[in-house]
Amino acid sequence: MNQKNVQAWTNASLDQWLLGVEAASVMLHRMLRIAAGGVDAAAEVELMVREKTLAALELQARYLAEGIDLSPLAATQVYLAHYRHKVAANSDRLQRIS
C-alpha cells in the first residue's frame, strides 16, 4: 500500500470515528426527547424511522449511480460522507429544539 492510500484510509478512519461521536450525540438528544413523552416524542420516533429508511435507500441509489465497481476505499468514502451529512443535519436540528 502506498503512502497516498495509507493517508486516505487514515482519513476514512478519522471520519468513521467522528461519525460515531456525532451519532452518539444525536442518540442522546433523541433519547431525551423521546423519554419526555407526548406528541413531540411520537413525532421524533416517526421522523427517526423515516429518515433512517430514506438514508439507506439514498445510499443504495448513490452506489448504483456511481457503479458497483467502486474500490473499497471509494465505497467507504461515499458511505461516510453520506451518513456524516445526515447525522450533522439531525444534530443541528436537535440542538436548535433542545
C-alpha positions in Angstrom: 0.0 0.0 0.0 1.5 3.4 -1.0 1.6 6.5 1.2 -1.4 8.1 -0.6 -3.6 5.0 0.2 -2.4 4.9 3.8 -3.3 8.6 4.2 -6.7 8.1 2.6 -7.6 5.1 4.8 -6.3 7.1 7.9 -8.7 9.9 6.9 -11.5 7.5 6.4 -10.8 6.1 9.9 -11.0 9.5 11.4 -14.2 10.2 9.6 -15.6 7.0 10.9 -14.6 7.9 14.5 -16.2 11.4 14.0 -19.4 9.8 12.7 -19.6 7.7 15.8 -19.2 10.7 18.1 -21.7 12.7 16.2 -24.2 9.8 16.1 -23.8 9.3 19.9 -24.7 13.0 20.4 -27.8 12.6 18.2 -28.8 9.4 20.0 -28.6 11.2 23.4 -30.7 14.2 22.2 -33.3 11.8 20.7 -33.4 9.7 23.8 -34.1 12.7 25.9 -36.8 13.9 23.6 -38.4 10.5 23.4 -38.2 10.0 27.2 -40.1 13.2 27.7 -43.1 11.6 26.0 -46.0 13.2 24.4 -46.7 14.3 20.8 -43.1 15.5 20.3 -41.7 12.1 21.3 -44.1 10.3 18.9 -43.2 12.7 16.1 -39.5 12.2 16.8 -39.8 8.4 16.6 -41.7 8.6 13.4 -39.2 11.0 11.9 -36.3 8.8 13.0 -37.6 5.7 11.3 -38.5 7.6 8.1 -35.1 9.3 8.0 -33.2 6.0 8.5 -35.1 4.2 5.8 -34.7 7.1 3.4 -31.0 7.4 4.1 -30.4 3.8 3.4 -32.3 3.9 0.1 -30.5 7.1 -0.9 -27.1 5.4 -0.2 -28.1 2.4 -2.3 -29.1 4.7 -5.2 -25.7 6.5 -4.9 -23.8 3.3 -5.1 -25.8 2.2 -8.1 -25.3 5.6 -9.8 -21.6 5.6 -9.2 -21.2 2.0 -10.3 -20.7 -1.2 -8.5 -17.0 -1.3 -9.4 -16.1 1.2 -6.6 -13.0 0.4 -4.8 -13.3 -0.5 -1.1 -11.9 2.9 -0.2 -14.2 4.8 -2.6 -17.2 2.9 -1.3 -16.2 3.7 2.3 -15.8 7.4 1.5 -19.2 7.6 -0.2 -20.8 5.8 2.9 -19.1 8.1 5.4 -19.8 11.3 3.5 -23.5 10.3 3.1 -24.1 9.4 6.8 -22.0 12.2 8.3 -24.1 14.7 6.3 -27.3 13.1 7.6 -26.1 12.9 11.2 -24.9 16.5 11.2 -28.3 17.7 9.9 -30.0 15.9 12.8 -27.5 17.2 15.3 -28.2 20.8 14.2 -32.0 20.3 14.3 -32.0 18.6 17.7 -29.7 21.2 19.3 -32.0 24.0 18.0 -35.1 22.5 19.6 -33.5 21.4 22.9 
